[in-house]
Amino acid sequence: MKTTFSWFRKIAIAEGISFLTLLFIAMPLKYLAGLPIAVLIAGSLHGLLFISFIILAFEVKGDYKKGSAWLGRAFLASILPFGTFIADKQWKKEEAGQLPSPNGQ
């Protein structure tokens, strides 16, 4: 069974990939090749993944008794290029060392 933290980490990586795709592929295609559809597609996917990331970050905060500082660092990681990949090293350690709260979530 997948835990909230596991799903959070998977979405964080997908969000990071979509952000880099938006920045380094879709934006150049829009401005250098005149293909605005690239930003529409990549931006829509990134937006969906970003919203999922934020929702799951709040779930992890509650389920694993994380503080506001943890949530702030997660948000910061999501808005910096390569941030989720760097933060995932720490999140992997945190996930391995913790169990969800006893309320079953």
PEVEN-V518607 format. One line per field, one symbol per residue. ss: DSSP state (a for helix, b for strand, c for the rest). A space follows every 50 residues. Layout:
ss->???
This chain:
ss->cccaaaaaaaaaaaaaaaaaaaaaaaaaaaaaacccaaaaaaaaaaaaaa aaaaaaaaaaaaaccccaaaaaaaaaaaacccaaaaaaaaaaaaaaaccc ccccc
